[in-house]
Amino acid sequence: MSYDFPDKKGHFGPYGGQFVAETLMEPLRELEAAYLRLKDDPAFLAEFDADLRDYVGRPSPLYPARRLTQRWGGAEIWLKREDLNHTGAHKINNTIGQALLAKHLGKKRIIAETGAGQHGVASATIAARLGLQCVVYMGAEDVQRQSPNVFRMKLLGAEVRPVHSGTKTLKDAMNEALRDWVTNVDDTFYVIGTVAGPHPYPMLVRDFQAVIGREVIVQSQEKFGGLPDALVACVGGGSNAIGLFHPFIAHENVAMYGVEAGGRGVDTPDHAAPLTAGRPGILHGNRTYIMADENGQILGTHSISAGLDYPGVGPEHSWLKDSGRVSYVSATDDEALAAFHELTRAEGIIPALESSHAIAYAKKLAPRLGAGKRIVVNLSGRGDKDIFTIARLEGITLT
Amino acid sequence: MNSSRLAARFERLRAAGRKALIPYITAGDPQPDVTVGLMHALVRGGADVIELGVPFSDPMADGPTIQLACERALKYGTGLWQILDMVAEFRRSDADTPVVLMGYLNPVEMRGLEAFAARARAAGVDGVLLVDLAVEEAPDYLPTLRAHGLDCIFLLAPTSPPARIEAIAREASGYLYYVSLKGVTGAATLDVASVAAKVAEIRRHTGLPVAVGFGIRDAASARAVGGVADGVVVGSALVAEIERLQERPQELPAVLQEKLAALRTALDSLGPDAAQR
């Protein structure tokens, strides 16, 4: 299978593209030109790789979860430990890459949107290290829900601007970041946190995250002398999933599963699963599956996990869904919570609520695939940030 | 070829040496049943073309004033088909004033481009300005819109280089909308000298009329921009009045008419000699 997406105009089949107001078109062209110039430049890649090694701590381990495997009775479970990265999630891979681009473009100020705060923290972190000014837009609801991350960003020197428009969550933070960018386009670099947004973002964020899948190819050869039979990753915007999946697309014997946030059930209005229960439309600069009503208004979403609480998804996932290469499924809030506790108790690893959705689906998949097969689950982030949410659900007050 | 209501309107303005006054309001703001009345009030106040906004939940190119207008309209569920009904009602007593729908792509995508274009034309819409439709993506849209006789208005920006201006001017019809500044709607820092320079550059690429919007809020700014362009678009300044009087919508027609009339007077004071073409 030959796979060479996106095309020159940033399309993944009918998805992707550039749907933004005219003011941003030339800055996007400049960004694309800079990226195409640098992406194969040995000096740029060496700088990126050195940062991933010495600052992030890559490669992240591929860990055999033997007790989970034993409990679930079936395929072996291997965890790709993105939770061990500096700042605690895969998000830093991308912010390092984009911050290097910002530096090459001579931009002194970066802006970012964030939902759970992980991308905001990763952006603030790299801004601190490179001495860049950093403004993070965050829905006012999320500022309330994720106060530890808000404080982290402030400690790192970033300014966190709460967004009060719309549903006061991630999508509104992205709108506000786009408004900032259009206003300050001369000196500002917009660090998008996922594989969504207008071209070239879905491509370049994917490329920066693809280190995850490339490492898994090498590590699985080392650890079990072959490729895994299946990959599982959670999908909000979809950057950790595409990072794991992309290097495997040509390996057709490797099955891939993207797990969306099923919330209270994809047959209710309270979920964040556009690939499972949405339809194609246009949001935030690209055509992709979204959650919208018949008048085209974007619907509010629900997930226990703020990082998956987004009504769209990266356009490459839409294409991979339609082409059948990746299966998109969902896990509910309750399933994710159960998986959160199960992994914590069985392996001594507290996962992010986002990643818990992937764990929940792996639990269903393992017995189905059966013994002798191997599943790699992307443990995209650690759960320290979520202990307040978990405590609240259990009626415990933390101070 | 130029048989559209928009082309005819700009032709007449040009012949008379007058500048186009193009007000924007969001359909359904502050409530759906006042929109048609406001459109007529804008015409009485001197509107040459009406830009009628289609509210969207995620208006990423708009500043706070129009964001709030969208939220007010969406509280009533103001949708695309309902807005076309408003235009049809407006047309029953105004056959002359061109109406341009301005908004984002997703509402059109969800209803389907062909169905939208056919119904828009039947309702009496003259043109569409889809804010997030870049010219690169336009080949999927323009043939259908044109087939239904709809003019396609495009934005140009301070960041548009010559090659883009040329590509956009080639696809556009009706008029071109030059965004006067880097920013969102309702921003306040308009630099007339740089607008003049860019409009002159645009005119080297096209004979289409050039209207300028973003940052025009009063008679002085309308007059200044009118001196260098073919028309001015005023949006947030009107929408701010709607916001102020949202609880007293019965006062709105007179207030908007008066506000627009002041801009009309300012533009007309430029006289025919201002048409420096």
Interface residues (C-beta under 8 A of the other chain):
Chain A: K9 G17 Q18 F19 V20 A21 E22 T23 L24 M25 E26 P27 S165 G166 K171 D172 M174 N175 L178 R179 V182 T183 N184 V185 D186 R279 P280 G281 I282 L283 H284 G285 R287 I290 A292 D293 E294 N295 G296 Q297 I298
Chain B: F56 S57 D58 P59 M60 A61 D62 G63 P64 Q67 E71 L74 G77 G79 L80 Y104 L105 N106 P107 V108 E109 M110 R111 V131 D132 L133 A134 E136 E137 F154 L155 L156 A157 P158 T159 S160 P161 R164 I168 V179 K182 G183 V184 A187
